[in-house]
Amino acid sequence: MPNRAIRGATPLIVILLSGCATTPFDPATTFTRQVSMAWSLQSLQDEMVVKISPARQTLRFAGTTGLVIGAGIDAVANSKHREAIREALGDYDAEGVFEARLRAGLEGAVPGRIERVAPLGSTGGFKNRAEAEAARLGRLAEAGADFLLDIETTYGLFGYEGVLVVRLEGDLYRVADGKRLWRNALVVSTEPVLADARLSDPAKSGLIPSSLRLTAAEDAVAQWTVDGGAALRSRFERAVDGAVSALLCDLGLTQAPLGEYFLGKLAMYRKQLDAADVHFSKATELDPHFPEARNARAVNQAYQGNLDEAIAAAIAVTESDPHYPAAWWNLGWWSAEHRKDPAAARIYFERAAALGMPAPQGK
């Protein structure tokens, strides 16, 4: 499908994130037998959004509607950015990749039969949305479905640094009585966890911590086009895999290091530090050689007030994975900001910079 991967969003408004709290339920008792699960996938776009904001301007997220209002975003400049990304990606089908990865994940994790169904769609002919939803559940019950999983997705390049963001929001219903068992908004970025990250729920604030510190908006695009779009395709698929894995882990359908890692990141940014530690610990238990999760747990330990443990953990990452830059960068940050040791900080930041992660300004 030519040019399915890029979309020019309406000036000042793009679809991105909406946030919800998880509705607790017990997957140990929900999925103890063979079940029939209907699932729907609705993309809030048909192509990847490209929305690069001017220097240091923040995208503001409007309630639970999924709309983003980007004050001062230059529509003309973004048109140029979209053309560059479009040329790099060609006919890459981002939506198709998302659908295939989600289907494969569900097929491998759901104990029983899955069947894709259409999302709710139009409510024409019904008094209200609730009546339309009840009729839909009734049809699914007649077809033998036990559960309904509705998924909405969006993805794109956002903000001053062109951060790649994948968002997956889901609702799980028990078809027999229409009870919603689970809801969550999972926001995934493949950026590493850094010691200077601002802890703010990205599903509500739109803040996706980034390490790039780019100096011009053009750099935000060039980082994805310099290699013909190979890095963008690879990172997008990694983010999609992370979002799908996090979904399956959060539903209790599987345990996987990638999903636990991304759930840990989201919990940490939501300031649920104890929960984040549980997820990061599970990720490293499932895969002891997982530098991203080990580094993230170190940062989380620092936010918990355990700086000595955090530094020791980060040093351990540099010893086992010396080519992983984020651990060096974090050691530089802690040395500069907390240990007040500029000489040590300089050494650590130089190691990180040699691996492609520059030091923050003034360090």
C-alpha positions as CSV (number, residue, x, y, z in Angstrom):
1,M,0.0,0.0,0.0
2,P,1.9,3.1,-1.1
3,N,2.5,5.8,1.4
4,R,0.3,4.2,4.1
5,A,3.0,5.2,6.7
6,I,2.7,8.9,6.8
7,R,-0.1,11.3,7.4
8,G,-0.3,15.1,7.4
9,A,-2.2,16.0,10.6
10,T,-4.5,19.0,10.6
11,P,-2.6,22.1,11.7
12,L,-2.5,22.6,15.5
13,I,-4.4,19.4,16.2
14,V,-3.2,15.8,16.1
15,I,-4.6,12.6,17.6
16,L,-2.3,11.1,20.2
17,L,-2.8,10.1,23.8
18,S,-5.6,9.5,26.3
19,G,-5.0,8.0,29.7
20,C,-7.0,5.7,32.0
21,A,-6.3,3.9,35.2
22,T,-6.2,0.1,35.1
23,T,-9.3,-1.6,36.3
24,P,-8.2,-4.4,38.6
25,F,-9.3,-7.9,37.8
26,D,-7.8,-11.4,38.4
27,P,-6.4,-12.9,35.2
28,A,-5.7,-16.1,37.2
29,T,-9.4,-16.8,37.5
30,T,-10.4,-15.1,34.2
31,F,-8.3,-17.1,31.8
32,T,-8.3,-20.5,33.6
33,R,-10.0,-22.3,30.7
34,Q,-10.3,-22.3,27.0
35,V,-12.1,-19.1,26.0
36,S,-13.4,-17.4,22.9
37,M,-12.2,-13.8,22.6
38,A,-13.4,-11.3,20.1
39,W,-11.0,-8.4,19.4
40,S,-11.2,-5.2,17.5
41,L,-8.5,-2.9,16.4
42,Q,-9.1,0.7,15.5
43,S,-6.4,3.1,14.4
44,L,-7.0,6.7,15.2
45,Q,-5.2,7.5,11.9
46,D,-4.4,5.6,8.8
47,E,-0.8,6.7,8.6
48,M,2.1,7.7,10.9
49,V,1.7,11.2,12.3
50,V,4.6,13.6,11.9
51,K,4.3,16.6,14.2
52,I,7.5,18.4,15.1
53,S,7.0,21.3,17.4
54,P,9.3,24.5,17.6
55,A,12.1,24.6,20.1
56,R,11.0,23.8,23.7
57,Q,7.3,24.2,23.0
58,T,5.2,21.5,24.7
59,L,2.3,19.6,23.1
60,R,-0.7,19.9,25.4
61,F,-3.1,17.0,25.6
62,A,-6.8,17.6,25.9
63,G,-8.7,15.4,28.3
64,T,-9.6,11.9,27.3
65,T,-10.6,12.7,23.7
66,G,-7.2,11.8,22.4
67,L,-6.6,15.2,20.9
68,V,-3.4,17.1,21.1
69,I,-3.2,20.8,20.8
70,G,0.2,22.0,19.7
71,A,0.4,25.8,20.2
72,G,2.6,27.4,17.6
73,I,3.3,24.3,15.5
74,D,4.5,25.3,12.1
75,A,2.3,23.6,9.5
76,V,4.5,24.6,6.6
77,A,7.6,23.2,8.3
78,N,5.8,20.0,9.2
79,S,4.7,19.5,5.6
80,K,8.4,19.5,4.7
81,H,9.2,17.1,7.5
82,R,6.4,14.7,6.4
83,E,7.8,14.7,2.9
84,A,11.2,13.7,4.1
85,I,9.8,10.9,6.3
86,R,7.5,9.7,3.5
87,E,10.4,9.5,1.1
88,A,12.4,7.5,3.6
89,L,9.6,5.0,4.4
90,G,8.2,4.6,0.9
91,D,5.3,2.1,0.9
92,Y,6.0,0.8,4.5
93,D,2.7,-0.2,6.0
94,A,2.9,0.9,9.6
95,E,-0.8,0.1,10.3
96,G,-0.4,-3.4,8.8
97,V,2.6,-4.1,11.0
98,F,0.6,-3.1,14.1
99,E,-2.3,-5.4,13.1
100,A,0.0,-8.3,12.3
101,R,2.0,-8.0,15.6
102,L,-1.2,-7.7,17.7
103,R,-2.9,-10.6,16.0
104,A,0.2,-12.8,16.5
105,G,0.5,-11.8,20.1
106,L,-3.1,-12.7,20.9
107,E,-2.9,-15.9,19.0
108,G,0.1,-17.0,21.0
109,A,-1.3,-15.9,24.4
110,V,-5.1,-16.4,24.6
111,P,-6.0,-19.9,25.8
112,G,-8.6,-20.6,23.1
113,R,-10.0,-19.1,20.0
114,I,-9.7,-15.5,18.9
115,E,-11.7,-13.7,16.2
116,R,-11.3,-10.2,14.9
117,V,-14.5,-8.2,14.8
118,A,-15.3,-4.6,13.7
119,P,-15.1,-1.8,16.3
120,L,-18.3,-0.2,17.5
121,G,-18.5,2.3,14.7
122,S,-21.7,4.2,14.0
123,T,-24.4,4.4,16.6
124,G,-27.0,5.2,14.0
125,G,-30.4,3.6,14.6
126,F,-29.8,3.5,18.4
127,K,-30.9,5.9,21.1
128,N,-27.4,6.3,22.4
129,R,-24.0,4.7,22.5
130,A,-24.8,2.5,25.5
131,E,-27.7,0.9,23.6
132,A,-25.4,0.4,20.5
133,E,-22.8,-1.2,22.8
134,A,-25.4,-3.5,24.4
135,A,-26.6,-4.7,21.0
136,R,-23.1,-5.4,19.8
137,L,-22.4,-7.4,22.9
138,G,-25.6,-9.3,22.4
139,R,-24.5,-10.3,18.9
140,L,-21.1,-11.4,20.2
141,A,-22.8,-13.5,22.9
142,E,-25.0,-15.2,20.2
143,A,-21.8,-16.0,18.3
144,G,-20.3,-17.7,21.4
145,A,-17.8,-15.0,22.4
146,D,-16.8,-15.0,26.1
147,F,-14.7,-11.8,26.1
148,L,-14.3,-8.7,23.9
149,L,-11.0,-6.8,23.7
150,D,-11.3,-3.4,22.0
151,I,-8.0,-1.8,21.0
152,E,-7.3,1.7,19.7
153,T,-3.8,2.7,18.5
154,T,-1.9,5.8,17.4
155,Y,1.8,6.4,16.6
156,G,4.1,9.0,15.2
157,L,6.9,11.4,15.7
158,F,6.1,14.2,18.1
159,G,7.7,17.2,19.9
160,Y,10.8,19.2,19.4
161,E,13.0,16.1,19.3
162,G,10.8,14.0,17.0
163,V,10.3,11.3,19.6
164,L,8.8,8.1,18.2
165,V,5.7,7.3,20.3
166,V,3.3,4.3,20.1
167,R,0.1,4.3,22.1
168,L,-2.3,1.5,22.7
169,E,-5.4,1.9,24.6
170,G,-7.6,-1.1,25.4
171,D,-10.8,-2.2,27.1
172,L,-11.6,-5.8,28.0
173,Y,-15.3,-6.8,28.5
174,R,-17.0,-9.9,29.7
175,V,-19.6,-10.4,27.0
176,A,-22.2,-12.2,29.2
177,D,-23.0,-9.2,31.3
178,G,-21.1,-6.4,29.6
179,K,-18.9,-5.7,32.6
180,R,-15.6,-4.0,31.8
181,L,-12.8,-6.0,33.4
182,W,-9.8,-4.0,32.4
183,R,-8.8,-0.7,30.9
184,N,-5.4,0.9,30.4
185,A,-3.6,3.3,28.1
186,L,-0.1,2.0,27.3
187,V,2.3,4.6,26.0
188,V,5.6,3.3,24.6
189,S,8.7,5.1,23.5
190,T,12.0,3.3,22.8
191,E,14.0,6.1,24.4
192,P,16.1,4.9,27.3
193,V,15.3,5.7,30.9
194,L,17.5,8.6,32.1
195,A,18.3,9.9,35.5
196,D,16.9,13.4,34.7
197,A,13.6,12.1,33.5
198,R,10.5,14.1,34.7
199,L,8.1,11.7,36.3
200,S,4.8,12.5,34.6
201,D,2.2,10.2,33.2
202,P,2.7,10.4,29.4
203,A,-0.8,9.3,28.8
204,K,-2.0,12.4,30.5
205,S,0.7,15.0,30.1
206,G,2.2,14.1,26.8
207,L,5.7,14.3,28.2
208,I,7.9,11.6,26.7
209,P,11.4,11.9,28.2
210,S,14.1,12.0,25.6
211,S,17.9,12.0,25.7
212,L,18.6,13.6,22.3
213,R,18.8,17.3,23.2
214,L,18.7,18.2,19.5
215,T,19.6,21.7,18.5
216,A,17.3,22.1,15.5
217,A,14.0,20.7,14.4
218,E,15.6,19.5,11.2
219,D,17.8,17.2,13.4
220,A,14.6,15.6,14.8
221,V,13.7,14.5,11.2
222,A,17.2,13.7,10.0
223,Q,17.8,11.2,12.7
224,W,15.1,9.1,11.1
225,T,15.9,9.7,7.4
226,V,19.7,9.5,7.3
227,D,19.7,5.8,6.8
228,G,16.8,5.6,4.4
229,G,14.3,5.1,7.2
230,A,15.8,1.8,8.5
231,A,16.1,3.1,12.1
232,L,12.6,4.4,12.0
233,R,11.2,1.1,10.8
234,S,13.2,-0.9,13.3
235,R,12.4,1.4,16.3
236,F,8.7,1.5,15.3
237,E,8.5,-2.3,15.2
238,R,10.4,-2.5,18.6
239,A,7.8,-0.1,20.0
240,V,4.9,-2.0,18.6
241,D,6.3,-5.3,20.0
242,G,6.7,-3.5,23.3
243,A,3.2,-2.2,23.4
244,V,1.7,-5.6,22.4
245,S,3.9,-7.4,25.0
246,A,2.9,-4.9,27.7
247,L,-0.8,-5.4,26.8
248,L,-0.5,-9.2,27.2
249,C,1.5,-8.9,30.4
250,D,-1.0,-6.4,31.9
251,L,-3.9,-8.7,31.0
252,G,-2.1,-11.6,32.7
253,L,-2.0,-13.6,29.5
254,T,1.8,-13.9,29.5
255,Q,5.0,-13.0,31.2
256,A,7.7,-11.5,29.0
257,P,10.7,-9.3,29.7
258,L,9.9,-6.7,27.1
259,G,6.3,-6.2,28.3
260,E,7.4,-6.0,31.9
261,Y,10.0,-3.5,31.0
262,F,7.6,-1.1,29.3
263,L,5.0,-1.6,32.1
264,G,7.8,-0.6,34.5
265,K,8.6,2.5,32.5
266,L,5.0,3.6,32.5
267,A,4.6,2.9,36.2
268,M,7.7,4.9,37.0
269,Y,6.6,7.9,35.0
270,R,3.3,7.6,36.8
271,K,5.3,7.8,40.1
272,Q,4.3,4.3,41.0
273,L,7.8,3.5,42.0
274,D,7.2,0.3,44.0
275,A,5.1,-1.1,41.1
276,A,7.8,-0.1,38.6
277,D,10.5,-1.9,40.6
278,V,8.3,-5.1,40.5
279,H,8.0,-4.9,36.8
280,F,11.7,-4.1,36.2
281,S,12.7,-6.9,38.6
282,K,10.4,-9.3,36.7
283,A,11.9,-8.3,33.4
284,T,15.5,-8.9,34.6
285,E,14.4,-12.2,36.2
286,L,13.0,-13.3,32.9
287,D,16.1,-12.0,31.0
288,P,19.1,-11.4,33.2
289,H,21.0,-9.9,30.2
290,F,18.6,-7.0,29.5
291,P,20.5,-3.7,29.9
292,E,17.5,-1.5,29.2
293,A,15.6,-3.0,32.1
294,R,18.6,-3.1,34.4
295,N,19.3,0.6,33.6
296,A,15.7,1.5,34.2
297,R,15.6,-0.2,37.5
298,A,18.7,1.7,38.6
299,V,17.0,5.0,37.8
300,N,13.9,3.9,39.6
301,Q,16.0,3.1,42.6
302,A,17.5,6.6,42.6
303,Y,14.0,8.0,42.6
304,Q,13.1,5.8,45.5
305,G,16.0,7.5,47.4
306,N,18.5,4.6,47.1
307,L,21.2,6.4,45.2
308,D,24.0,4.2,46.3
309,E,22.2,1.1,45.0
310,A,21.3,2.9,41.8
311,I,25.0,3.8,41.1
312,A,26.1,0.3,41.9
313,A,23.5,-1.1,39.6
314,A,24.4,1.3,36.8
315,I,28.1,0.4,37.2
316,A,27.2,-3.2,36.9
317,V,25.4,-2.5,33.6
318,T,28.5,-0.7,32.2
319,E,30.6,-3.7,33.2
320,S,28.4,-6.3,31.5
321,D,27.3,-4.1,28.6
322,P,30.0,-1.4,28.1
323,H,28.4,-0.3,24.8
324,Y,25.1,0.6,26.3
325,P,25.3,4.4,26.6
326,A,22.4,5.3,28.9
327,A,24.1,3.7,32.0
328,W,27.2,5.8,31.4
329,W,25.1,8.9,30.9
330,N,23.2,8.3,34.2
331,L,26.4,7.8,36.1
332,G,27.6,11.1,34.7
333,W,24.3,12.8,35.8
334,W,24.5,11.4,39.3
335,S,28.1,12.3,39.6
336,A,27.4,15.9,38.6
337,E,24.1,16.5,40.3
338,H,24.3,14.5,43.5
339,R,28.0,13.6,44.1
340,K,29.2,17.0,43.0
341,D,32.2,15.3,41.3
342,P,32.6,17.1,37.9
343,A,35.8,15.1,37.1
344,A,34.0,11.8,37.4
345,A,31.0,13.2,35.6
346,R,33.1,14.3,32.7
347,I,34.6,10.8,32.3
348,Y,31.1,9.2,32.3
349,F,29.6,11.7,29.9
350,E,32.5,11.3,27.5
351,R,31.9,7.6,27.4
352,A,28.3,8.1,26.7
353,A,29.0,10.7,24.0
354,A,31.4,8.3,22.3
355,L,28.5,5.9,22.1
356,G,26.2,8.5,20.6
357,M,24.5,10.0,23.6
358,P,25.8,13.6,24.2
359,A,26.0,15.2,27.6
360,P,23.4,17.7,28.7
361,Q,24.1,21.3,28.1
362,G,26.4,22.8,30.7
363,K,27.7,19.4,31.9
